[in-house]
Amino acid sequence: MNPSFQELIKHKFPDLSRGQKKVAEFLVNFMEKGSLYTAGQIGKEAGVSETTVIRLAYALGLNGFSDLQELMRNEWLSSTESKEAASKPIAEEKKPFSEWLSPVDEKELSQAVDALMKSDQVYIAGFRESHTAAYWLYYKMNQLRNHVLLSFPTGFLLETLCNLTSASAVVVFSLPRYTKEALEVAQQAKKQGAKVIAITDRRLSPVGQIADITLLAGTTEHILSLLALSQIVISSMQKRDEKTAGKRQESLEKLYAEQGIFLE
């Protein structure tokens, strides 16, 4: 079985020249244009010469640009037919996404951001399914400020909670089915005077009842509702103090570069 256009590009990509890679990425991202444009038009869009576009075809082991375009055209048409056939079930699946977020209470959001920025430390707790969102918030908040801690997926250390003070903030993710660990973290935080921020589905959920601030997720069916709400929190923190966030990001970027963490 002959490889598809995208499979061929993926297989040959490491061996292509810099200019050919630019053309290859353009064609993968804009297959419709690649199927219809001339070699000259593709080169202009990709920022290379027409000759580079033609050479890409030979580098891929094809007989010329016309063969490359035919391969793209067949795959594009096939992909279009598949998308049309799948459009109905995809539309049905998208319905709940409009419910990811309930209208965010601006006052409570502002209070949460203040607490997260001014606290001596932030402890983020999320258990089982909610841990995915908790980890994402932990990772992103670490880029904005220091002293951010995270629970384990199935529990927490009392030794860590022992360090909470009246100047600390604790974020607790709590969605059905509610876990006893989430409630225990919130209760312990309250005992030590820390400010508890609940990210939950209703104000009278077990954690919502004792939280100082409650941010409501729009739906409990998708982890994306928690991630969307977390993104609003992070974006609000960034806007509130762009100077501090920018300095920390610069320091992180230097560390990333020194360690060679990112390829590009």
C-alpha positions in Angstrom: 0.0 0.0 0.0 1.4 3.4 -1.0 2.0 5.9 1.8 -0.4 8.9 2.0 0.9 12.4 1.3 1.1 13.2 5.1 2.9 9.9 5.8 5.4 10.6 3.1 6.1 14.1 4.4 6.5 12.8 7.9 8.9 10.0 6.8 11.1 12.3 4.6 10.9 15.5 6.7 14.2 15.1 8.6 16.2 14.8 5.4 14.7 17.8 3.7 16.5 21.1 3.3 15.4 24.1 5.3 13.5 25.6 2.4 11.8 22.3 1.5 10.7 21.9 5.1 9.0 25.3 4.9 7.1 24.1 1.8 6.2 20.7 3.4 4.8 22.4 6.5 2.8 24.8 4.3 1.3 21.9 2.3 0.4 19.9 5.3 -1.3 22.8 6.9 -3.0 24.1 3.7 -3.6 21.0 1.7 -6.5 22.6 -0.2 -4.2 25.4 -1.5 -1.5 22.9 -2.3 -4.0 20.9 -4.4 -5.0 23.9 -6.4 -2.1 26.3 -6.5 0.7 26.4 -9.0 4.3 25.7 -7.9 5.0 29.4 -8.1 2.0 30.3 -6.0 2.9 27.7 -3.3 6.4 29.1 -3.2 5.2 32.6 -2.7 2.9 31.5 0.1 5.7 29.5 1.8 8.3 32.2 1.3 10.6 30.2 -1.0 11.3 29.9 -4.7 9.3 28.0 -7.2 12.4 25.8 -7.8 12.3 24.8 -4.1 8.7 23.6 -4.4 9.6 21.5 -7.4 12.7 20.1 -5.7 10.5 19.0 -2.8 8.7 16.6 -5.1 11.9 14.9 -6.2 13.1 14.8 -2.5 10.0 12.9 -1.7 10.8 10.3 -4.3 8.1 11.5 -6.8 8.5 12.1 -10.5 7.7 15.8 -10.4 5.4 18.5 -9.0 2.4 17.1 -10.9 2.7 13.8 -9.1 3.0 15.6 -5.8 -0.1 17.7 -6.5 -2.1 14.6 -7.6 -1.2 12.9 -4.3 -2.3 15.9 -2.3 -5.5 16.3 -4.3 -6.5 12.7 -3.8 -5.9 12.9 -0.1 -7.6 16.3 0.3 -10.8 15.1 -1.6 -10.8 11.9 0.5 -10.5 14.0 3.7 -13.3 16.3 2.7 -15.7 13.4 2.1 -14.8 11.9 5.5 -15.4 15.2 7.2 -18.8 15.6 5.6 -19.8 12.1 6.7 -18.6 12.8 10.3 -20.0 16.3 10.6 -23.3 15.3 12.2 -21.9 13.2 15.1 -19.2 15.8 15.7 -21.8 18.5 15.9 -23.7 16.5 18.5 -20.6 16.0 20.5 -19.9 19.7 20.5 -23.2 20.6 22.1 -22.0 20.4 25.7 -18.9 22.5 25.0 -21.0 25.7 25.0 -21.8 24.8 28.6 -18.1 24.6 29.7 -18.5 27.8 31.7 -21.3 29.3 33.6 -21.2 33.1 33.7 -18.1 33.9 35.8 -18.8 36.0 38.8 -16.5 38.9 38.3 -16.4 39.8 42.0 -15.4 36.3 43.1 -12.9 36.0 40.3 -11.3 39.2 41.3 -11.2 38.1 45.0 -9.6 34.7 43.9 -7.0 36.4 41.8 -6.1 38.8 44.7 -5.7 35.9 47.1 -3.6 33.9 44.7 -1.3 36.8 44.0 -0.8 38.0 47.6 -0.6 34.7 49.5 2.7 33.4 50.9 2.1 30.1 49.2 -0.6 28.4 47.1 -1.6 24.8 47.6 -3.6 23.2 44.7 -5.6 20.1 45.4 -7.4 17.9 42.9 -8.0 14.2 43.3 -8.7 11.4 40.8 -10.2 12.8 37.6 -9.8 16.4 38.8 -6.1 16.0 39.3 -5.5 16.6 35.5 -6.9 20.2 35.9 -5.2 20.7 39.2 -1.8 19.8 37.7 -2.4 22.1 34.7 -3.2 25.0 37.0 -0.2 24.2 39.2 2.1 24.2 36.1 0.8 27.5 34.7 0.8 29.2 38.1 4.4 28.2 38.7 5.2 30.3 35.6 3.7 33.4 37.3 4.8 33.1 41.0 6.8 31.0 43.4 5.8 28.7 46.3 3.1 26.8 44.5 2.4 23.2 45.7 0.3 20.3 44.4 -1.6 17.4 45.9 -1.1 13.8 44.8 -3.8 12.3 42.5 -5.1 10.1 45.4 -4.1 11.9 48.5 -2.0 14.5 50.3 0.7 14.9 52.9 -0.3 16.3 56.3 3.2 17.5 56.6 2.6 19.8 53.6 -0.7 21.1 54.9 0.9 21.8 58.3 2.9 24.6 56.7 -0.3 26.5 55.7 -0.8 29.9 57.4 -3.4 32.6 57.5 -1.5 34.2 54.6 -1.9 31.1 52.4 -4.4 30.3 49.6 -5.7 26.8 48.9 -7.4 25.9 45.6 -9.6 22.8 45.8 -11.2 21.1 42.7 -14.3 19.3 43.7 -16.8 17.8 41.2 -19.1 14.8 41.4 -18.4 12.2 42.5 -17.0 14.3 45.4 -14.0 12.8 47.1 -13.4 12.9 50.9 -9.8 14.0 50.3 -11.0 17.3 48.7 -13.2 18.0 51.7 -10.5 17.1 54.2 -8.0 19.4 52.5 -10.5 22.3 52.6 -11.3 21.6 56.3 -7.7 21.5 57.3 -6.9 24.7 55.4 -9.8 26.4 57.1 -8.5 25.3 60.6 -5.2 26.9 59.8 -6.8 30.2 58.6 -5.9 29.8 54.9 -8.2 31.2 52.3 -10.0 28.4 50.5 -11.0 28.8 46.8 -13.3 26.1 45.6 -13.6 25.2 41.9 -16.8 23.2 41.9 -20.1 22.6 40.2 -22.4 24.2 42.8 -22.2 26.6 45.7 -23.6 24.0 48.1 -21.3 21.2 47.2 -19.4 19.7 50.2 -16.3 22.0 49.5 -18.4 24.9 48.3 -20.2 25.1 51.7 -17.0 25.9 53.5 -15.0 27.8 50.9 -14.3 31.5 51.2 -14.5 31.9 47.4 -16.4 29.7 44.9 -15.8 29.6 41.2 -18.4 27.6 39.3 -17.6 25.2 36.5 -20.3 25.1 33.8 -20.6 21.3 33.3 -19.3 18.2 35.1 -19.2 16.1 32.0 -15.9 17.4 30.5 -12.5 18.1 32.2 -12.3 20.9 29.7 -14.8 22.9 31.8 -12.2 22.9 34.6 -9.4 23.7 32.2 -11.3 26.6 30.7 -12.1 28.1 34.1 -8.4 27.6 35.2 -7.3 29.5 32.1 -9.5 32.4 33.0 -7.8 32.5 36.5 -4.3 32.4 34.9 -5.1 35.0 32.3 -6.5 37.3 35.0 -3.4 36.9 37.1 -1.2 37.7 34.2 -3.1 40.9 33.4 -3.2 42.0 37.0 0.6 42.1 37.3 2.2 41.9 33.9 5.5 43.3 35.1 6.1 40.6 37.8 4.8 37.8 35.5 7.0 39.0 32.7 10.2 39.0 34.8 9.5 35.5 36.1 8.9 34.3 32.5 12.1 35.8 31.4 14.0 34.0 34.1 12.3 30.7 33.1 13.1 31.2 29.4 16.8 31.6 30.3 16.7 28.3 32.3 14.9 26.6 29.4 17.5 27.8 27.0 20.4 26.8 29.2 19.0 23.3 29.7 17.9 22.9 26.0 14.5 21.8 27.1 12.6 22.9 24.0 13.6 22.0 20.4 12.2 25.2 18.9 
